[in-house]
Amino acid sequence: YHLDAARRPILRYLYGDITVEDFFEDVRSPDGKAYFKRTLRFEAPTAQLPFHFRAAAGKKVAAQSERLFTIDRLQLRILGDHRGIGREGDTGDVLIPLTLPEGRSTLTLEYQW
């Protein structure tokens, strides 16, 4: 990891051949509610086969839309062109199908409680 200008950690790891930078920012909405904005930046040497990113897990998963989910008391919003799939079960989760192109791409999520 390394720290950004505000001294927040930026995690860096590999998923197969894909380099991932994963970081959170604390944000306040116009009405003063705090939430986290999570950005994942992918660097792929070649176009990748489709895979699923698990964005959240919990006992109760409810889809409000393809980009807005409630997981227990947490609300997850998917920004940009990505869409999620909510799965129910003993431990439900929200999966985001990803097909990464060659080069750089980004996934941005908002976690609010």
Gaussian input, Z-matrix of N, CA and C with variables (Angstrom, degrees):
# hf/3-21g

backbone

0 1
 N
 C     1     B1
 C     2     B2     1     A1
 N     3     B3     2     A2     1     D1
 C     4     B4     3     A3     2     D2
 C     5     B5     4     A4     3     D3
 N     6     B6     5     A5     4     D4
 C     7     B7     6     A6     5     D5
 C     8     B8     7     A7     6     D6
 N     9     B9     8     A8     7     D7
 C    10    B10     9     A9     8     D8
 C    11    B11    10    A10     9     D9
 N    12    B12    11    A11    10    D10
 C    13    B13    12    A12    11    D11
 C    14    B14    13    A13    12    D12
 N    15    B15    14    A14    13    D13
 C    16    B16    15    A15    14    D14
 C    17    B17    16    A16    15    D15
 N    18    B18    17    A17    16    D16
 C    19    B19    18    A18    17    D17
 C    20    B20    19    A19    18    D18
 N    21    B21    20    A20    19    D19
 C    22    B22    21    A21    20    D20
 C    23    B23    22    A22    21    D21
 N    24    B24    23    A23    22    D22
 C    25    B25    24    A24    23    D23
 C    26    B26    25    A25    24    D24
 N    27    B27    26    A26    25    D25
 C    28    B28    27    A27    26    D26
 C    29    B29    28    A28    27    D27
 N    30    B30    29    A29    28    D28
 C    31    B31    30    A30    29    D29
 C    32    B32    31    A31    30    D30
 N    33    B33    32    A32    31    D31
 C    34    B34    33    A33    32    D32
 C    35    B35    34    A34    33    D33
 N    36    B36    35    A35    34    D34
 C    37    B37    36    A36    35    D35
 C    38    B38    37    A37    36    D36
 N    39    B39    38    A38    37    D37
 C    40    B40    39    A39    38    D38
 C    41    B41    40    A40    39    D39
 N    42    B42    41    A41    40    D40
 C    43    B43    42    A42    41    D41
 C    44    B44    43    A43    42    D42
 N    45    B45    44    A44    43    D43
 C    46    B46    45    A45    44    D44
 C    47    B47    46    A46    45    D45
 N    48    B48    47    A47    46    D46
 C    49    B49    48    A48    47    D47
 C    50    B50    49    A49    48    D48
 N    51    B51    50    A50    49    D49
 C    52    B52    51    A51    50    D50
 C    53    B53    52    A52    51    D51
 N    54    B54    53    A53    52    D52
 C    55    B55    54    A54    53    D53
 C    56    B56    55    A55    54    D54
 N    57    B57    56    A56    55    D55
 C    58    B58    57    A57    56    D56
 C    59    B59    58    A58    57    D57
 N    60    B60    59    A59    58    D58
 C    61    B61    60    A60    59    D59
 C    62    B62    61    A61    60    D60
 N    63    B63    62    A62    61    D61
 C    64    B64    63    A63    62    D62
 C    65    B65    64    A64    63    D63
 N    66    B66    65    A65    64    D64
 C    67    B67    66    A66    65    D65
 C    68    B68    67    A67    66    D66
 N    69    B69    68    A68    67    D67
 C    70    B70    69    A69    68    D68
 C    71    B71    70    A70    69    D69
 N    72    B72    71    A71    70    D70
 C    73    B73    72    A72    71    D71
 C    74    B74    73    A73    72    D72
 N    75    B75    74    A74    73    D73
 C    76    B76    75    A75    74    D74
 C    77    B77    76    A76    75    D75
 N    78    B78    77    A77    76    D76
 C    79    B79    78    A78    77    D77
 C    80    B80    79    A79    78    D78
 N    81    B81    80    A80    79    D79
 C    82    B82    81    A81    80    D80
 C    83    B83    82    A82    81    D81
 N    84    B84    83    A83    82    D82
 C    85    B85    84    A84    83    D83
 C    86    B86    85    A85    84    D84
 N    87    B87    86    A86    85    D85
 C    88    B88    87    A87    86    D86
 C    89    B89    88    A88    87    D87
 N    90    B90    89    A89    88    D88
 C    91    B91    90    A90    89    D89
 C    92    B92    91    A91    90    D90
 N    93    B93    92    A92    91    D91
 C    94    B94    93    A93    92    D92
 C    95    B95    94    A94    93    D93
 N    96    B96    95    A95    94    D94
 C    97    B97    96    A96    95    D95
 C    98    B98    97    A97    96    D96
 N    99    B99    98    A98    97    D97
 C   100   B100    99    A99    98    D98
 C   101   B101   100   A100    99    D99
 N   102   B102   101   A101   100   D100
 C   103   B103   102   A102   101   D101
 C   104   B104   103   A103   102   D102
 N   105   B105   104   A104   103   D103
 C   106   B106   105   A105   104   D104
 C   107   B107   106   A106   105   D105
 N   108   B108   107   A107   106   D106
 C   109   B109   108   A108   107   D107
 C   110   B110   109   A109   108   D108
 N   111   B111   110   A110   109   D109
 C   112   B112   111   A111   110   D110
 C   113   B113   112   A112   111   D111
 N   114   B114   113   A113   112   D112
 C   115   B115   114   A114   113   D113
 C   116   B116   115   A115   114   D114
 N   117   B117   116   A116   115   D115
 C   118   B118   117   A117   116   D116
 C   119   B119   118   A118   117   D117
 N   120   B120   119   A119   118   D118
 C   121   B121   120   A120   119   D119
 C   122   B122   121   A121   120   D120
 N   123   B123   122   A122   121   D121
 C   124   B124   123   A123   122   D122
 C   125   B125   124   A124   123   D123
 N   126   B126   125   A125   124   D124
 C   127   B127   126   A126   125   D125
 C   128   B128   127   A127   126   D126
 N   129   B129   128   A128   127   D127
 C   130   B130   129   A129   128   D128
 C   131   B131   130   A130   129   D129
 N   132   B132   131   A131   130   D130
 C   133   B133   132   A132   131   D131
 C   134   B134   133   A133   132   D132
 N   135   B135   134   A134   133   D133
 C   136   B136   135   A135   134   D134
 C   137   B137   136   A136   135   D135
 N   138   B138   137   A137   136   D136
 C   139   B139   138   A138   137   D137
 C   140   B140   139   A139   138   D138
 N   141   B141   140   A140   139   D139
 C   142   B142   141   A141   140   D140
 C   143   B143   142   A142   141   D141
 N   144   B144   143   A143   142   D142
 C   145   B145   144   A144   143   D143
 C   146   B146   145   A145   144   D144
 N   147   B147   146   A146   145   D145
 C   148   B148   147   A147   146   D146
 C   149   B149   148   A148   147   D147
 N   150   B150   149   A149   148   D148
 C   151   B151   150   A150   149   D149
 C   152   B152   151   A151   150   D150
 N   153   B153   152   A152   151   D151
 C   154   B154   153   A153   152   D152
 C   155   B155   154   A154   153   D153
 N   156   B156   155   A155   154   D154
 C   157   B157   156   A156   155   D155
 C   158   B158   157   A157   156   D156
 N   159   B159   158   A158   157   D157
 C   160   B160   159   A159   158   D158
 C   161   B161   160   A160   159   D159
 N   162   B162   161   A161   160   D160
 C   163   B163   162   A162   161   D161
 C   164   B164   163   A163   162   D162
 N   165   B165   164   A164   163   D163
 C   166   B166   165   A165   164   D164
 C   167   B167   166   A166   165   D165
 N   168   B168   167   A167   166   D166
 C   169   B169   168   A168   167   D167
 C   170   B170   169   A169   168   D168
 N   171   B171   170   A170   169   D169
 C   172   B172   171   A171   170   D170
 C   173   B173   172   A172   171   D171
 N   174   B174   173   A173   172   D172
 C   175   B175   174   A174   173   D173
 C   176   B176   175   A175   174   D174
 N   177   B177   176   A176   175   D175
 C   178   B178   177   A177   176   D176
 C   179   B179   178   A178   177   D177
 N   180   B180   179   A179   178   D178
 C   181   B181   180   A180   179   D179
 C   182   B182   181   A181   180   D180
 N   183   B183   182   A182   181   D181
 C   184   B184   183   A183   182   D182
 C   185   B185   184   A184   183   D183
 N   186   B186   185   A185   184   D184
 C   187   B187   186   A186   185   D185
 C   188   B188   187   A187   186   D186
 N   189   B189   188   A188   187   D187
 C   190   B190   189   A189   188   D188
 C   191   B191   190   A190   189   D189
 N   192   B192   191   A191   190   D190
 C   193   B193   192   A192   191   D191
 C   194   B194   193   A193   192   D192
 N   195   B195   194   A194   193   D193
 C   196   B196   195   A195   194   D194
 C   197   B197   196   A196   195   D195
 N   198   B198   197   A197   196   D196
 C   199   B199   198   A198   197   D197
 C   200   B200   199   A199   198   D198
 N   201   B201   200   A200   199   D199
 C   202   B202   201   A201   200   D200
 C   203   B203   202   A202   201   D201
 N   204   B204   203   A203   202   D202
 C   205   B205   204   A204   203   D203
 C   206   B206   205   A205   204   D204
 N   207   B207   206   A206   205   D205
 C   208   B208   207   A207   206   D206
 C   209   B209   208   A208   207   D207
 N   210   B210   209   A209   208   D208
 C   211   B211   210   A210   209   D209
 C   212   B212   211   A211   210   D210
 N   213   B213   212   A212   211   D211
 C   214   B214   213   A213   212   D212
 C   215   B215   214   A214   213   D213
 N   216   B216   215   A215   214   D214
 C   217   B217   216   A216   215   D215
 C   218   B218   217   A217   216   D216
 N   219   B219   218   A218   217   D217
 C   220   B220   219   A219   218   D218
 C   221   B221   220   A220   219   D219
 N   222   B222   221   A221   220   D220
 C   223   B223   222   A222   221   D221
 C   224   B224   223   A223   222   D222
 N   225   B225   224   A224   223   D223
 C   226   B226   225   A225   224   D224
 C   227   B227   226   A226   225   D225
 N   228   B228   227   A227   226   D226
 C   229   B229   228   A228   227   D227
 C   230   B230   229   A229   228   D228
 N   231   B231   230   A230   229   D229
 C   232   B232   231   A231   230   D230
 C   233   B233   232   A232   231   D231
 N   234   B234   233   A233   232   D232
 C   235   B235   234   A234   233   D233
 C   236   B236   235   A235   234   D234
 N   237   B237   236   A236   235   D235
 C   238   B238   237   A237   236   D236
 C   239   B239   238   A238   237   D237
 N   240   B240   239   A239   238   D238
 C   241   B241   240   A240   239   D239
 C   242   B242   241   A241   240   D240
 N   243   B243   242   A242   241   D241
 C   244   B244   243   A243   242   D242
 C   245   B245   244   A244   243   D243
 N   246   B246   245   A245   244   D244
 C   247   B247   246   A246   245   D245
 C   248   B248   247   A247   246   D246
 N   249   B249   248   A248   247   D247
 C   250   B250   249   A249   248   D248
 C   251   B251   250   A250   249   D249
 N   252   B252   251   A251   250   D250
 C   253   B253   252   A252   251   D251
 C   254   B254   253   A253   252   D252
 N   255   B255   254   A254   253   D253
 C   256   B256   255   A255   254   D254
 C   257   B257   256   A256   255   D255
 N   258   B258   257   A257   256   D256
 C   259   B259   258   A258   257   D257
 C   260   B260   259   A259   258   D258
 N   261   B261   260   A260   259   D259
 C   262   B262   261   A261   260   D260
 C   263   B263   262   A262   261   D261
 N   264   B264   263   A263   262   D262
 C   265   B265   264   A264   263   D263
 C   266   B266   265   A265   264   D264
 N   267   B267   266   A266   265   D265
 C   268   B268   267   A267   266   D266
 C   269   B269   268   A268   267   D267
 N   270   B270   269   A269   268   D268
 C   271   B271   270   A270   269   D269
 C   272   B272   271   A271   270   D270
 N   273   B273   272   A272   271   D271
 C   274   B274   273   A273   272   D272
 C   275   B275   274   A274   273   D273
 N   276   B276   275   A275   274   D274
 C   277   B277   276   A276   275   D275
 C   278   B278   277   A277   276   D276
 N   279   B279   278   A278   277   D277
 C   280   B280   279   A279   278   D278
 C   281   B281   280   A280   279   D279
 N   282   B282   281   A281   280   D280
 C   283   B283   282   A282   281   D281
 C   284   B284   283   A283   282   D282
 N   285   B285   284   A284   283   D283
 C   286   B286   285   A285   284   D284
 C   287   B287   286   A286   285   D285
 N   288   B288   287   A287   286   D286
 C   289   B289   288   A288   287   D287
 C   290   B290   289   A289   288   D288
 N   291   B291   290   A290   289   D289
 C   292   B292   291   A291   290   D290
 C   293   B293   292   A292   291   D291
 N   294   B294   293   A293   292   D292
 C   295   B295   294   A294   293   D293
 C   296   B296   295   A295   294   D294
 N   297   B297   296   A296   295   D295
 C   298   B298   297   A297   296   D296
 C   299   B299   298   A298   297   D297
 N   300   B300   299   A299   298   D298
 C   301   B301   300   A300   299   D299
 C   302   B302   301   A301   300   D300
 N   303   B303   302   A302   301   D301
 C   304   B304   303   A303   302   D302
 C   305   B305   304   A304   303   D303
 N   306   B306   305   A305   304   D304
 C   307   B307   306   A306   305   D305
 C   308   B308   307   A307   306   D306
 N   309   B309   308   A308   307   D307
 C   310   B310   309   A309   308   D308
 C   311   B311   310   A310   309   D309
 N   312   B312   311   A311   310   D310
 C   313   B313   312   A312   311   D311
 C   314   B314   313   A313   312   D312
 N   315   B315   314   A314   313   D313
 C   316   B316   315   A315   314   D314
 C   317   B317   316   A316   315   D315
 N   318   B318   317   A317   316   D316
 C   319   B319   318   A318   317   D317
 C   320   B320   319   A319   318   D318
 N   321   B321   320   A320   319   D319
 C   322   B322   321   A321   320   D320
 C   323   B323   322   A322   321   D321
 N   324   B324   323   A323   322   D322
 C   325   B325   324   A324   323   D323
 C   326   B326   325   A325   324   D324
 N   327   B327   326   A326   325   D325
 C   328   B328   327   A327   326   D326
 C   329   B329   328   A328   327   D327
 N   330   B330   329   A329   328   D328
 C   331   B331   330   A330   329   D329
 C   332   B332   331   A331   330   D330
 N   333   B333   332   A332   331   D331
 C   334   B334   333   A333   332   D332
 C   335   B335   334   A334   333   D333
 N   336   B336   335   A335   334   D334
 C   337   B337   336   A336   335   D335
 C   338   B338   337   A337   336   D336

   B1=1.4532
   B2=1.5139
   B3=1.3053
   B4=1.4531
   B5=1.5303
   B6=1.3220
   B7=1.4583
   B8=1.5221
   B9=1.3419
   B10=1.4550
   B11=1.5358
   B12=1.3225
   B13=1.4579
   B14=1.5335
   B15=1.3418
   B16=1.4633
   B17=1.5319
   B18=1.3418
   B19=1.4613
   B20=1.5241
   B21=1.3410
   B22=1.4638
   B23=1.5202
   B24=1.3320
   B25=1.4685
   B26=1.5248
   B27=1.3080
   B28=1.4595
   B29=1.5195
   B30=1.3338
   B31=1.4518
   B32=1.5186
   B33=1.3190
   B34=1.4582
   B35=1.5217
   B36=1.3433
   B37=1.4525
   B38=1.5224
   B39=1.3271
   B40=1.4629
   B41=1.5127
   B42=1.3214
   B43=1.4583
   B44=1.5263
   B45=1.3315
   B46=1.4611
   B47=1.5155
   B48=1.3294
   B49=1.4603
   B50=1.5301
   B51=1.3201
   B52=1.4622
   B53=1.5306
   B54=1.3227
   B55=1.4654
   B56=1.5271
   B57=1.3261
   B58=1.4632
   B59=1.5228
   B60=1.3314
   B61=1.4581
   B62=1.5231
   B63=1.3227
   B64=1.4543
   B65=1.5260
   B66=1.3385
   B67=1.4602
   B68=1.5203
   B69=1.3382
   B70=1.4566
   B71=1.5175
   B72=1.3306
   B73=1.4594
   B74=1.5221
   B75=1.3122
   B76=1.4575
   B77=1.5208
   B78=1.3264
   B79=1.4635
   B80=1.5276
   B81=1.3062
   B82=1.4720
   B83=1.5165
   B84=1.3254
   B85=1.4629
   B86=1.5249
   B87=1.3294
   B88=1.4733
   B89=1.5317
   B90=1.3517
   B91=1.4663
   B92=1.5293
   B93=1.3506
   B94=1.4568
   B95=1.5109
   B96=1.3321
   B97=1.4648
   B98=1.5285
   B99=1.3240
   B100=1.4715
   B101=1.5258
   B102=1.3257
   B103=1.4586
   B104=1.5173
   B105=1.3386
   B106=1.4534
   B107=1.5177
   B108=1.2996
   B109=1.4639
   B110=1.5305
   B111=1.3175
   B112=1.4637
   B113=1.5200
   B114=1.3217
   B115=1.4603
   B116=1.5199
   B117=1.3170
   B118=1.4618
   B119=1.5204
   B120=1.3182
   B121=1.4626
   B122=1.5183
   B123=1.3202
   B124=1.4562
   B125=1.5250
   B126=1.3111
   B127=1.4615
   B128=1.5207
   B129=1.3379
   B130=1.4666
   B131=1.5313
   B132=1.3369
   B133=1.4633
   B134=1.5312
   B135=1.3401
   B136=1.4677
   B137=1.5288
   B138=1.3229
   B139=1.4692
   B140=1.5297
   B141=1.3263
   B142=1.4592
   B143=1.5220
   B144=1.3289
   B145=1.4588
   B146=1.5271
   B147=1.3286
   B148=1.4651
   B149=1.5389
   B150=1.3303
   B151=1.4604
   B152=1.5217
   B153=1.3286
   B154=1.4610
   B155=1.5171
   B156=1.3177
   B157=1.4586
   B158=1.5246
   B159=1.3292
   B160=1.4622
   B161=1.5291
   B162=1.3240
   B163=1.4598
   B164=1.5259
   B165=1.3342
   B166=1.4629
   B167=1.5237
   B168=1.3309
   B169=1.4641
   B170=1.5231
   B171=1.3353
   B172=1.4558
   B173=1.5102
   B174=1.3303
   B175=1.4624
   B176=1.5241
   B177=1.3374
   B178=1.4608
   B179=1.5267
   B180=1.3249
   B181=1.4664
   B182=1.5213
   B183=1.3267
   B184=1.4611
   B185=1.5224
   B186=1.3204
   B187=1.4664
   B188=1.5249
   B189=1.3333
   B190=1.4572
   B191=1.5288
   B192=1.3354
   B193=1.4636
   B194=1.5258
   B195=1.3263
   B196=1.4639
   B197=1.5269
   B198=1.3254
   B199=1.4676
   B200=1.5192
   B201=1.3294
   B202=1.4606
   B203=1.5227
   B204=1.3398
   B205=1.4588
   B206=1.5198
   B207=1.3341
   B208=1.4505
   B209=1.5185
   B210=1.3301
   B211=1.4514
   B212=1.5220
   B213=1.3435
   B214=1.4569
   B215=1.5354
   B216=1.3319
   B217=1.4729
   B218=1.5223
   B219=1.3047
   B220=1.4615
   B221=1.5254
   B222=1.3277
   B223=1.4608
   B224=1.5297
   B225=1.3260
   B226=1.4647
   B227=1.5160
   B228=1.3392
   B229=1.4585
   B230=1.5239
   B231=1.3272
   B232=1.4649
   B233=1.5197
   B234=1.3289
   B235=1.4574
   B236=1.5231
   B237=1.3164
   B238=1.4619
   B239=1.5135
   B240=1.3280
   B241=1.4635
   B242=1.5230
   B243=1.3232
   B244=1.4648
   B245=1.5231
   B246=1.3325
   B247=1.4644
   B248=1.5188
   B249=1.3271
   B250=1.4525
   B251=1.5186
   B252=1.3249
   B253=1.4605
   B254=1.5257
   B255=1.3222
   B256=1.4602
   B257=1.5152
   B258=1.3372
   B259=1.4653
   B260=1.5208
   B261=1.3202
   B262=1.4577
   B263=1.5208
   B264=1.3187
   B265=1.4593
   B266=1.5067
   B267=1.3473
   B268=1.4697
   B269=1.5176
   B270=1.2972
   B271=1.4606
   B272=1.5192
   B273=1.3097
   B274=1.4586
   B275=1.5153
   B276=1.3227
   B277=1.4571
   B278=1.5155
   B279=1.3159
   B280=1.4564
   B281=1.5189
   B282=1.3227
   B283=1.4543
   B284=1.5209
   B285=1.3264
   B286=1.4592
   B287=1.5213
   B288=1.3423
   B289=1.4631
   B290=1.5286
   B291=1.3196
   B292=1.4596
   B293=1.5168
   B294=1.3026
   B295=1.4556
   B296=1.5221
   B297=1.3207
   B298=1.4595
   B299=1.5162
   B300=1.3245
   B301=1.4615
   B302=1.5310
   B303=1.2989
   B304=1.4629
   B305=1.5245
   B306=1.3189
   B307=1.4583
   B308=1.5113
   B309=1.3300
   B310=1.4677
   B311=1.5254
   B312=1.3181
   B313=1.4582
   B314=1.5243
   B315=1.3229
   B316=1.4630
   B317=1.5181
   B318=1.3198
   B319=1.4614
   B320=1.5228
   B321=1.3591
   B322=1.4596
   B323=1.5225
   B324=1.3397
   B325=1.4602
   B326=1.5159
   B327=1.3440
   B328=1.4515
   B329=1.5232
   B330=1.3257
   B331=1.4675
   B332=1.5173
   B333=1.3390
   B334=1.4582
   B335=1.5255
   B336=1.3188
   B337=1.4596
   B338=1.5042
   A1=109.09
   A2=115.19
   A3=121.68
   A4=107.22
   A5=117.17
   A6=121.64
   A7=110.23
   A8=115.97
   A9=119.35
   A10=109.37
   A11=117.21
   A12=121.69
   A13=112.25
   A14=117.66
   A15=121.76
   A16=111.44
   A17=116.91
   A18=124.61
   A19=113.39
   A20=116.42
   A21=121.73
   A22=108.08
   A23=117.85
   A24=118.96
   A25=112.63
   A26=115.09
   A27=122.82
   A28=105.66
   A29=115.76
   A30=120.70
   A31=109.07
   A32=116.30
   A33=121.08
   A34=107.17
   A35=115.62
   A36=119.49
   A37=109.53
   A38=115.27
   A39=122.21
   A40=109.81
   A41=115.81
   A42=123.55
   A43=104.75
   A44=116.24
   A45=119.34
   A46=108.70
   A47=117.23
   A48=122.31
   A49=112.94
   A50=116.94
   A51=121.84
   A52=109.99
   A53=116.86
   A54=121.67
   A55=107.52
   A56=116.02
   A57=121.52
   A58=109.21
   A59=116.48
   A60=122.71
   A61=106.50
   A62=116.12
   A63=122.72
   A64=107.83
   A65=116.87
   A66=118.38
   A67=112.07
   A68=114.55
   A69=123.83
   A70=109.87
   A71=115.33
   A72=122.24
   A73=107.60
   A74=117.71
   A75=120.17
   A76=107.84
   A77=115.80
   A78=122.30
   A79=108.46
   A80=116.21
   A81=121.79
   A82=108.74
   A83=115.45
   A84=120.86
   A85=108.88
   A86=118.27
   A87=120.50
   A88=113.14
   A89=116.99
   A90=119.00
   A91=112.79
   A92=117.67
   A93=121.73
   A94=116.52
   A95=118.65
   A96=120.77
   A97=110.08
   A98=115.14
   A99=120.61
   A100=109.53
   A101=115.46
   A102=121.08
   A103=108.61
   A104=114.95
   A105=121.22
   A106=110.50
   A107=115.62
   A108=122.50
   A109=105.66
   A110=116.19
   A111=121.72
   A112=108.73
   A113=115.92
   A114=121.23
   A115=108.79
   A116=115.37
   A117=121.75
   A118=107.33
   A119=115.38
   A120=120.84
   A121=107.80
   A122=114.67
   A123=121.34
   A124=109.61
   A125=116.13
   A126=122.86
   A127=105.96
   A128=115.80
   A129=121.23
   A130=109.80
   A131=117.75
   A132=119.96
   A133=112.66
   A134=116.16
   A135=122.34
   A136=107.47
   A137=116.63
   A138=119.91
   A139=108.16
   A140=116.70
   A141=122.51
   A142=112.00
   A143=115.07
   A144=120.42
   A145=108.42
   A146=117.56
   A147=120.07
   A148=111.55
   A149=115.35
   A150=122.10
   A151=107.77
   A152=117.41
   A153=122.20
   A154=110.40
   A155=115.81
   A156=123.00
   A157=107.40
   A158=117.43
   A159=121.67
   A160=108.24
   A161=116.34
   A162=122.09
   A163=113.07
   A164=117.62
   A165=120.95
   A166=109.26
   A167=115.27
   A168=121.29
   A169=108.74
   A170=116.51
   A171=120.88
   A172=110.97
   A173=116.03
   A174=120.58
   A175=112.41
   A176=117.08
   A177=120.76
   A178=109.09
   A179=116.42
   A180=122.70
   A181=108.42
   A182=116.84
   A183=121.57
   A184=109.00
   A185=116.06
   A186=121.34
   A187=108.80
   A188=116.52
   A189=121.78
   A190=109.53
   A191=115.00
   A192=123.80
   A193=106.39
   A194=117.25
   A195=120.23
   A196=112.49
   A197=116.60
   A198=121.09
   A199=114.06
   A200=118.43
   A201=121.95
   A202=109.45
   A203=115.80
   A204=121.89
   A205=109.75
   A206=115.32
   A207=121.90
   A208=107.00
   A209=116.04
   A210=122.96
   A211=105.62
   A212=116.59
   A213=121.42
   A214=107.80
   A215=119.77
   A216=121.47
   A217=112.74
   A218=116.99
   A219=122.80
   A220=110.56
   A221=116.36
   A222=120.70
   A223=108.08
   A224=115.73
   A225=122.34
   A226=108.97
   A227=115.78
   A228=121.61
   A229=107.80
   A230=115.57
   A231=122.13
   A232=106.76
   A233=116.76
   A234=121.32
   A235=110.19
   A236=116.47
   A237=120.81
   A238=112.42
   A239=115.59
   A240=121.82
   A241=114.53
   A242=118.50
   A243=121.41
   A244=110.70
   A245=114.45
   A246=121.64
   A247=108.19
   A248=116.01
   A249=120.80
   A250=112.78
   A251=114.13
   A252=122.81
   A253=106.43
   A254=117.37
   A255=121.24
   A256=109.78
   A257=116.31
   A258=121.23
   A259=108.83
   A260=115.73
   A261=121.31
   A262=109.04
   A263=116.28
   A264=122.45
   A265=109.05
   A266=117.07
   A267=120.11
   A268=109.84
   A269=116.10
   A270=122.04
   A271=106.37
   A272=116.30
   A273=120.38
   A274=109.89
   A275=115.66
   A276=119.11
   A277=111.03
   A278=114.60
   A279=122.04
   A280=106.92
   A281=115.67
   A282=122.13
   A283=109.14
   A284=115.48
   A285=120.81
   A286=107.63
   A287=117.21
   A288=118.93
   A289=110.25
   A290=116.17
   A291=121.37
   A292=110.31
   A293=116.54
   A294=124.00
   A295=105.03
   A296=115.67
   A297=119.68
   A298=111.24
   A299=116.87
   A300=120.45
   A301=109.62
   A302=116.19
   A303=119.87
   A304=108.50
   A305=116.89
   A306=120.59
   A307=111.55
   A308=115.01
   A309=121.23
   A310=112.07
   A311=115.38
   A312=122.39
   A313=108.24
   A314=116.54
   A315=121.40
   A316=110.76
   A317=115.38
   A318=123.52
   A319=106.32
   A320=117.16
   A321=121.08
   A322=108.86
   A323=115.05
   A324=123.21
   A325=109.50
   A326=115.99
   A327=121.66
   A328=108.99
   A329=116.11
   A330=123.31
   A331=107.87
   A332=115.79
   A333=120.50
   A334=109.06
   A335=116.81
   A336=120.23
   A337=110.97
   D1=164.75
   D2=169.18
   D3=-143.95
   D4=169.39
   D5=-176.76
   D6=-105.68
   D7=141.05
   D8=175.98
   D9=-81.10
   D10=-173.62
   D11=-176.85
   D12=-62.45
   D13=-28.00
   D14=178.41
   D15=-91.17
   D16=9.75
   D17=178.78
   D18=66.71
   D19=29.00
   D20=173.45
   D21=-92.05
   D22=141.51
   D23=-179.44
   D24=-73.34
   D25=140.19
   D26=170.40
   D27=-114.05
   D28=111.06
   D29=-179.37
   D30=-79.21
   D31=142.47
   D32=179.31
   D33=-132.09
   D34=126.89
   D35=-179.46
   D36=-150.76
   D37=171.67
   D38=178.92
   D39=-111.35
   D40=140.59
   D41=170.39
   D42=-124.86
   D43=97.11
   D44=-171.59
   D45=64.74
   D46=-124.61
   D47=177.88
   D48=-91.28
   D49=-0.33
   D50=-175.33
   D51=-90.12
   D52=127.43
   D53=172.96
   D54=-89.90
   D55=131.52
   D56=-177.28
   D57=-120.83
   D58=132.58
   D59=167.08
   D60=-112.38
   D61=126.82
   D62=-170.85
   D63=-129.74
   D64=119.13
   D65=-179.69
   D66=-146.76
   D67=155.42
   D68=-179.57
   D69=-113.91
   D70=147.54
   D71=170.80
   D72=-127.48
   D73=137.36
   D74=173.91
   D75=-85.92
   D76=133.32
   D77=-173.39
   D78=-133.93
   D79=153.42
   D80=172.18
   D81=-119.50
   D82=133.69
   D83=176.81
   D84=-74.07
   D85=166.81
   D86=179.31
   D87=-56.44
   D88=-28.22
   D89=178.50
   D90=-90.42
   D91=8.97
   D92=172.81
   D93=92.44
   D94=0.87
   D95=179.80
   D96=-76.82
   D97=135.82
   D98=-179.98
   D99=-87.37
   D100=144.99
   D101=174.09
   D102=-156.59
   D103=169.42
   D104=177.53
   D105=-107.08
   D106=137.41
   D107=171.97
   D108=-108.06
   D109=120.23
   D110=-178.61
   D111=-109.29
   D112=129.46
   D113=178.73
   D114=-120.31
   D115=129.38
   D116=174.26
   D117=-115.66
   D118=123.13
   D119=177.31
   D120=-109.31
   D121=128.06
   D122=-177.73
   D123=-109.91
   D124=140.15
   D125=173.12
   D126=-126.16
   D127=111.15
   D128=-176.92
   D129=-113.57
   D130=130.11
   D131=-179.30
   D132=-69.36
   D133=-25.83
   D134=176.79
   D135=-143.18
   D136=165.75
   D137=174.63
   D138=-59.12
   D139=140.38
   D140=-174.09
   D141=-104.72
   D142=151.02
   D143=172.03
   D144=-67.09
   D145=151.60
   D146=179.99
   D147=-60.07
   D148=142.97
   D149=173.44
   D150=-148.21
   D151=171.53
   D152=-179.24
   D153=-113.51
   D154=135.03
   D155=174.21
   D156=-100.73
   D157=125.95
   D158=179.09
   D159=-87.68
   D160=107.26
   D161=-173.75
   D162=-87.33
   D163=-25.27
   D164=-178.63
   D165=-165.16
   D166=157.23
   D167=177.06
   D168=-145.07
   D169=149.60
   D170=179.13
   D171=-176.12
   D172=-179.92
   D173=-177.68
   D174=-78.03
   D175=-31.97
   D176=-177.72
   D177=-128.38
   D178=114.31
   D179=-179.80
   D180=-115.37
   D181=126.85
   D182=178.03
   D183=-131.99
   D184=127.87
   D185=178.23
   D186=-89.20
   D187=122.68
   D188=173.13
   D189=-86.78
   D190=-31.40
   D191=176.04
   D192=-163.13
   D193=-172.80
   D194=178.10
   D195=-72.49
   D196=-10.96
   D197=-178.32
   D198=-123.62
   D199=1.24
   D200=-178.23
   D201=-134.85
   D202=124.44
   D203=-176.18
   D204=-134.81
   D205=148.58
   D206=171.02
   D207=-112.73
   D208=125.35
   D209=178.86
   D210=-122.39
   D211=108.80
   D212=-172.93
   D213=51.96
   D214=-115.52
   D215=179.41
   D216=-99.85
   D217=2.03
   D218=-177.60
   D219=-93.25
   D220=141.72
   D221=172.98
   D222=-112.68
   D223=129.90
   D224=179.68
   D225=-115.30
   D226=126.76
   D227=175.77
   D228=-118.45
   D229=130.32
   D230=178.49
   D231=-99.07
   D232=121.76
   D233=-179.63
   D234=-94.21
   D235=158.64
   D236=177.15
   D237=83.89
   D238=-152.40
   D239=-174.24
   D240=-88.10
   D241=-6.59
   D242=-176.76
   D243=-75.59
   D244=153.65
   D245=177.79
   D246=-131.66
   D247=151.10
   D248=-178.24
   D249=-109.38
   D250=166.19
   D251=176.22
   D252=-126.39
   D253=120.02
   D254=176.81
   D255=-90.30
   D256=131.57
   D257=178.28
   D258=-121.56
   D259=130.59
   D260=178.44
   D261=-96.25
   D262=160.48
   D263=178.98
   D264=158.82
   D265=-169.93
   D266=177.44
   D267=-54.43
   D268=-43.61
   D269=169.45
   D270=-125.33
   D271=105.17
   D272=178.00
   D273=-81.01
   D274=167.77
   D275=178.30
   D276=-155.92
   D277=170.16
   D278=174.17
   D279=-117.89
   D280=120.45
   D281=178.52
   D282=-108.00
   D283=143.59
   D284=176.43
   D285=-119.34
   D286=112.40
   D287=177.42
   D288=-67.05
   D289=130.75
   D290=179.55
   D291=-126.83
   D292=133.44
   D293=168.56
   D294=-125.64
   D295=101.69
   D296=-173.79
   D297=-84.43
   D298=134.67
   D299=175.14
   D300=-79.60
   D301=169.65
   D302=171.60
   D303=-63.23
   D304=139.53
   D305=178.92
   D306=97.17
   D307=-148.16
   D308=-173.82
   D309=-96.67
   D310=144.31
   D311=171.79
   D312=-151.55
   D313=165.68
   D314=-172.81
   D315=-137.90
   D316=144.85
   D317=171.31
   D318=-126.05
   D319=128.54
   D320=-179.17
   D321=-124.44
   D322=132.09
   D323=-177.46
   D324=-128.64
   D325=149.84
   D326=172.26
   D327=-119.57
   D328=127.92
   D329=178.16
   D330=-112.24
   D331=119.37
   D332=-176.77
   D333=-131.85
   D334=141.03
   D335=179.60
   D336=-133.75

